[in-house]
């Protein structure tokens, strides 16, 4: 496991956001991205391009359309593309040029499994629309809080708070992933800002914040599978460099090995436990 890989995983701890409809073209902060003149002959499709900072995945760029979503994790060097009709997830590692093709039911099950944090069925989580509204980056948002009720307690506790842009609609398949990752209801609309109750304190902590959003047009080719990548069997293989595979490409012959005893190295501390697969990144702190 090389140091670079470990640093990547440490930057991430659990992703994400949603896309495309009807606000008029930019009254939003900043200028609307303009299509490259070289791509003027390419097919363009309407999309929402959203930039997010999160405590679970670092800096993330979402390009969201009604039928496809592309997510880029800048600090991790990962790109994920999901699109109709199959909604399989193609996840590319820009560092080692590996990629994995995850069927929809597979990656959906992974996120659902990761989201099962409460084993006690007596605990009930209820989303509540507060009626509060505010504008984030010029985009109208409404507030939803998530209440936790324990059978042993008389009072409800607010566990999460989200500001959702109802006019930015993402595919339901993508929203289901977001809903699980952020523990908030996102049956429609896109989360622009999310707070969760800290595990070691009784204070709300911001876990996701959108710092740029624009309705624009993007190239249809942005959602085409990338070339120059090697397909691997699973998300773990996708995350690992070839050099992490012990014994791989080891063609050293017996004759080349030392003929005299080698002094044993001094004891060293055991190596840190290897990080999990791609989906382990999306575990909240």
N, C-alpha and C positions, 0 to 999 in steps of 0.2 A: 504494500500500500504506500504510494508515494505521498510526500508531504503536501503537494499541490491538491491532491484529491481530498485529503482530510480537511484542508483549509476550505475547500468548496463546500463540503457538507456542513462544516461549522457555521458557514454564513447563512445556512438555511435552517429553519425550524418549522414549519408547517404552512397557501396560494390561493391571488386570483380575481375575478371580476366579469362583467357582462355587456350587451350591445345593440343596436341599430333601430331607430325610428325617428321620429318626426319633429324634432325641434328645428327651427329654421337654421340655415347655415350660419356659422359662427358669430355669435355674440359671446363666445367663450374666451376665457383668458388665453392670451397668445394668439398667434395666427394659425389659421387652418393649414395643415400641410398641403403643399401643392404637388401634384404628380410630376415626376421627372419627365422632362421633354423627350428623352430617349424612349420613354415608355408610352408616348402618346398614341401609338398604334395598337397598344395592348388593351385588352378588355378591362374596363374598370368596374368595380362594384361598390355600392355604398357600405360604409363601415363606421364603427366607432373605434377610435384609437385612444387607449387609456393607459396612463402611466401611474404606477402604484408603488408606494413604499410599504413594506410589511415586515413584521418581526419574525415571520415564519419562512419567508423566501427572499428577503432582500428587495432589490429593485426589480420590478416586473413590468413588461410591456404587453398589453393585450390588444389584439386586433380582432374585433368581433363583428360578425355579420349574421344574418338570420340562418345561414346554412353551414357556417364554418367558423372556427375560432383558432387563432394562432397566438401562442404565448411564448414570450422570450424571457428567460431568467438571465439577465445580463451577468451578474456576478458568478453564477454557477456555470455559465456557458452552455445552457440547455435550451432547446427549442421544442415546443410541443404543438402539433397540428391535429385537430380533430374536425371532422366534417361529415356531412350527409353523403350517402344514405346509411353507411354502416356505423359511423361515429366511433371507429377505432382510433386509438391514440398513437400517433407516430411521435416518438420521443428521441431527439437527436442530441448527442454529446459532441459539441464543437471541438472539444479538446482532443479526444482520442478517435473521432470520426466513426464512432459506433452508433447504431440506432436500434430501437426495439419497436415492434408493431404489437400493440396491446389491444385485443378485442374489447369492444364496449363493455360486455358483461364482466370481463376480467377486471378492468380498471375501476368500473363502478363498484364491484364487490370489494376491491381493495380499500376504496375510500369509505364505504359503508362500514367495513370492519374496523378501520381506524377511528371512525366516529362513534363507536359503541363504548362510551366511557363510563356510563352509569349502568352497573349490573343490577342494582336494586330497582325493581319495577315500581316500587312505591314512590319513586321520585318522578315528578311530572314537570316537563318543560313546556311553557305556554307562551307563544308569541303574542304581543299586544301592540296594536297601533295606538300611539299616544295622541295623534292629531297634530303634533308639532311639525312644522315645516321650516326649511331653510334652503338657501341656494348655495351650492358648492361649485365653484368655478363657473358660475352662471347657469348651472344645471339645477332645476327644481328637485328637491329631495324631501321625503317624509321619514319620520322616525318610527322605528320598531324596537321595542325592548323585549327581552326574553326573561320570563319569570320562572323561577324554580320553586316547586312546592314539595316539601318532604312530608310524608304521612305523620311523622313524629313531631312536626313543627306546625304551629298555627299560622305563622306568617310566611308570605312569599318573599323570595330574595331575587333581586334583579341580577342576572348573570351576564347579560350582554346587551349592547345597545348598537343599533345600526342605522345609518342614514342611507336610504335607498332611492335611486333615480328611477322612477317608474317609466320614464320615456325612453330609457335605454334597455332594450330587450335583447337578451341572449337566448340561444337555443336551450330548450328545457334540459337536454342532456348535459349541457355545460353548467346550467344552474344547479342541477342536482349535486354536482361535484362541489360547487361553491358552498352550497347549503351545508354540506357535511363538514367541509374544512373549517368554516367559520362559525358553525353552531348557531346559525341564524336562519330565519325563514326567507328564502329567496325564490318563491314560486314564480314571481315575475319581477322585473326590474333588476337594476345592478347596484350592488353595495359600493358606495363611494367613501364611506368612513365607518370603521367598526371598532368598538371598544369591548373588552371582556374583563370580567372580574379577575384581579390578580390572584394567583394561587397562594401567595404568601402574605397577602394584604387584603384589606376590605375596600380597596380603591379600584376604580375603573381604569384600565390601561388601554391606550390606543394600540391596536394590533394591525390596522391597515388604514392607509390614508391615500386617497387619489390626489396627485398634485398637478395633473394635466389631463384634459379630456377634449376631444374634438370630433365632430361629425364630418367625415370627409369621404373621399373615394380612394380605394387601394386597388392594386393589380390583382386580378384573379389568380395569376401565377404565384402569388404569395402563399397560396394554400395547396400548391402542387408538392408532392413528395420531393424532398431534397435529394440531390445526387452527390456521389463521391463519398458515401457512407457505407459501412459494413453492417449488415444485419446480424444481430446476435439473438440468443435464445430468450433472454429475460432482462428485466430492469437492472438486476445486479451486474450482469455482464456488460450492460450498456454503461454503467457508471464506472467500471474498473478499466484502468489502462492495461494493455497487454503485459506490461512489465510486472503487474500485480499477480499474474498467474504463475505461481511457483512452478519452476521446471519447464516453463514454456520456452521453446526455441533453444534449449540447452543441449548443444551438440558437442560439448567438451568430451574428448575421448579419455579412456582410462590412462593411456600412455602420457597424456599431458598433465596428469595429476602429480602433486609433489611426491617424491619417493622417500622423503625423510619425515619423521614425526613433526607435527606442527604444534606449537605451544597453544594450549587452550586459552581462549580469550577470557578476560576478566568477566565475572558475572555482571549482568546488566538488568535493569528493571524490565519486567515483561512489557511487551508492546501494548498500546491501548487497544481496546476492543474495536474490531472493524465496524464501521457504520453500516446500517441496513441498506435496503434498496431505495429506489426512487421515491416510493410512497412514504417512507419513514421521514422524509424531509418535512412532511406536512403534519407534524405533531406539534401542537402548541406548547409553549413553555409552561 
